[in-house]
Amino acid sequence: MAVRAAARSVEEWAERRRWRFRQSADRRVRTIDEAVEFVDDVGLCVFQGERGGLPSFYGAIAGRGGPAPRWGQHDPAYGQAWDWKDKLFSRGRVYYGKALGDFRLLASRAILPDLIAACAPGPLGEADDYLELYQDGKLGADAKTIYEALLASGPASTTRLRQAAHMLGKGGQFRRFEQALGELQRAFLAAPTGIARDNRWKYTFRYAPLQVAFPREVAAATERSSRAATAQLLRHYVELVGPTPLSAPVRLFGWPAERAARVAEKLAEDGLARLEGGWLLPPGAAPPDAGTRGHGDPSP
């Protein structure tokens, strides 16, 4: 009986995710207003694909789970997702960028302060805080150069930033620039804020310092302790994805395992989650048994 109950629990959470993630034809996102409502509801989602159990923006618009189409494949839902994504972050209605790694993340403005406070590698809020990251070896010289260009010029396209950083070439120069731009996003120092048309393809991003793009959210993040923000983010995550190995949010958010374990234990003490055999569970959820693979199980 216990095994069957656990299996039903896994299936119930899978169905709950499909419903909340809008992975069905009758639940799919049909308007741009519904698109921002979706991001606000889930808090965090990837633009496409799968990462850490998070929902997919494209999947919600297509009304199904699974991977996005490959490059060159015709898919109206993909084109719609791309267009709405550009409009939403250009209007400041959501955060969009590579804050957690080399994948495209959308975050609601409501959850952004906790995301910043829990995941930023150093202090934020002051214009020269980046220098501490640089001096501690957490920010490379190229990223420092690009960020200083942003501070001097205000929001700027990648074309202008490549000019300022003297990285206009192809190959190695392009890779250096992309790597540095990724560093700035993972350090929560910069974010895309719009579309520019000043390159050969007439499409590129415009970037701004994060405190310029989201001043209220950055200010709120500076008032929250990293531990409290981690607890809030971890609680939101497990309520969103359901039963999950604790290693999944550790990888997703880039937290030290010991820190995540301490926060998870405190959530369990407060009755806001449960810990069993390395699994983090919402209150009342049954853990998957050894023969049942649930969300995020790292075992082969």
N, C-alpha and C positions, 0 to 999 in steps of 0.2 A: 504493500500500500504506500509506503514512504517513497519508493522509487517512482511509482505512478504519479503521486502528488507532485514530486519534484519536476517530473517531466511536464505535467500540465502547467506548472508555474512557468517553466521556460517558454512553453508555447503561448501562454497568456501574455507574457511580457513581449514576445515577438510580435503578437497581434497588436498589442498596445503601441509598440514602436511604429508599426506600419500605419496605424491610424494617425498617430500624432505627427509622424514624418510625412503624411499625405501621400503614401505610396499606393494609391488606388485611383482608378479613373473617376470615381464619384467624389473623391476628396482632393483631387489635384488643384493646385493654385491656378486661377484663371485670370487674375488681374494684377496690376502692379501694386495696388493697395493690399491685396491678399498676400502678395509676396513679402511686403514689409511686415505684415501681421504674422506671417509664418516665422520670419527671422526673430521678431520680438517674442513669439511664443516659445521657440526652442532655445533662444539665447545664443547658441553657437551652431553653425553648420558649415560644412565644406561646400565649395562651389559645385564640385562633382566628385564622383568616386566614393571611396570609403576611407575613413581615417578615424581610428579610435572609437568606432561605434557612433560617430556623430551623423546626424541626418545630412542629406544632400539637397542643396538648393535646386539643382537641375532635376533631381528625382521628384521633388515636390511639384515642380511645374509639369514634368512628364507624367506624373501620377504612377510611378512604379519604382521599384528598387533596382539594384544592379548597376553595372557600369554605364557611363556616358558613351555616346558614339565615338568612334575613332575619327581622327582628322580626315576630312574629305567626305565623310558619310553625311547624307542628307537627313536632318532631323529638325523639324520646325520647333520642337520644344527646346532644343539646345540653343538655337538662335534667339528664341524668346528669353531664355534664362540669361544669355549673355547681354542682351539689350537691357533687361530690367536690372541686372546687377550693376551695369554701368550707371544707369540713372539713379539707382538708390544710393550708391556711395558718392556719386558726384553731387547729390543734393544733401549729403550729410545725414541721411536717414539711418544708415548702418555703417559700421566699420567694415572695411574690406582690406585684406592684405595677407602677408605671410608672417604673422606674429608668432606662430608656433612651429614653423618649419617651412620646408620647401613645398607647400601646398597652399591653396587659396582658401582663406577663412572669411566667413561673414559672421559678425557679432552684433547683437543688439546694443544700443547705447546704454541700456539699463545694466547690462552685465559687464560692460567694458571697464568700469572702475575696479571691480574685483579681478578681472582678467589681468589688468595692468599691475595691481598691487601684489597679486599672487605669482606672477610670472616674469615681471621685469627684472633684469639682472642687476640693476643699480638704481640709484635715486632718480626721481623725475620731478619736473615742476619748475626748475630753474634753468635758464638758457645754457649755463655752463656745466650742468650736471654730467654731460657727456664726457667731459675731461677726466672725471674720476674713473669712468669705464675704460677710457683709453689708457690712463696711467696704470690701471690694474690689469691690463692685458686682455680686457673683455671686448674691446673694440679696435679693429684694425686701422691702420693709417689711411687706407683708401676710404673707409667708411667715415672717418673723422673729416677728411677733406670734403667729401660730398655733403656731410651734415653742416659743415661751416659754410659751404656755398648756399645751402638752404636757409641758414640763419641770416646770411647777408642779403639774399635776393627775395626771400619770401617764397611762396609756392612756385615751383618750377617744373618744367617737363623733363623727362629723362634726357632729351636732346640737350637742353641747356645744362643739365647736371653733368653729362658726359663731357661737354665742352669745358666746364669749370674744373673738372677733375682730370682733364687731359687724357681721357679714355675714349677717344672717338674711333679707334681702330677696330678691326674685326678680330676674331679668334681670341687670343689671350687677353687683349685689352677689353673686349666685350665681356668675357667671363669674369675678369677682375671687377668690372663695374657691377655686374649682376650679383656677384658674391657680396660686395660691399653694400649694395642696396638691400640685400637680404639681411645682412647683419643689422642695419639700421631698423628694419622692421621687427626683427626678433628682440632687439634692445628696447622696443617701444619708444623709439625716438622719431620715427617718420612713418607716414602712411599715405597711400594714394588718396587724392581728393578730387580728381576729375580726369577728363580726357583732353589731350592736346593733339594738334594736327600738324606738328612741325617736323615730322620725319618723312622719309620716302614713302611709307605706307599710309600716311595721313591718319595714324592712330598710335598713340602712346599715352602713358599715364603722366599725370601731373602729381607731384608729391609736395607735402608740407611737413614741417615739424609736428609731432603728435599734439603738443600743447597748443598749437595754432589750430589744428583741425578739430580737436575735441577738448577745448579748454576746461569745460565744466567736469568732464569725466577725469581728466588728468588731475585737476584740483581735488576731486573727491578721492581719487586713488591715494594721494599723498597723505590723506587723513586716516587711512585704514592700515592696520598692521598686516604684515604679510601673512601671519598665521590666521587671522580672522578672515582675510580674503580667500585664503586657501580652503578654509573650512566651508565658506559659503559656496565657492566654486565646485568643490568636491561634492557637496550635498546636491547642488543643482545637477551635476553630471550624473550621479547615480539615479536621481529621480527621472532624468531624461532617458538614459539608456537601459535602466534596469540592472539586474544582477550582472556583475562584472568583476573580473579579477582586478585586484588593486594595482597590478602592474600596468593595466591599460591606461588609466589616467596619469600614472607616473611617466609613461612614455609620451603621452599626448602633450602634457603640460610641461615636461622637462623638469619635474621636481626630483630632488633626492628621495630615494625610497624610504629612508628613515623619517624624513619630515612628513611624507604622505601617510606613513603608518601611524605616526603620533596623532595627526589630525583625524584620521579615520577612527582611531581608538576613542578620541574625545567625542566624535559624533555618535559612536556606539554607546558611550557612557550616558550621553544626553538623550538617548532613544531616537536619534534622528537617522540612524543607519545601523546595520549589523555587520559584523565581521565573522566569517566562518571559513576556515581552511584556505585563507588567502583571498577569499571572495568578499567584495563589498556589496551589500544588499540593501535595498530599500526596506523600511520597517514592514514586517509581515510577509516578506518574500521568502520562498523556499530556495535554498541553494541548489544548483544543478548537482546531480549525483555523478559518480565516476563514469557512468556510461552515457551521460547526456551532455552534449556539447552546447553550451549556452553562448551568449554574446561575449566576444573578446577572449574566450578561453585560449591561452597561448599554447596548449598542448597540441601536438600533431594529430 
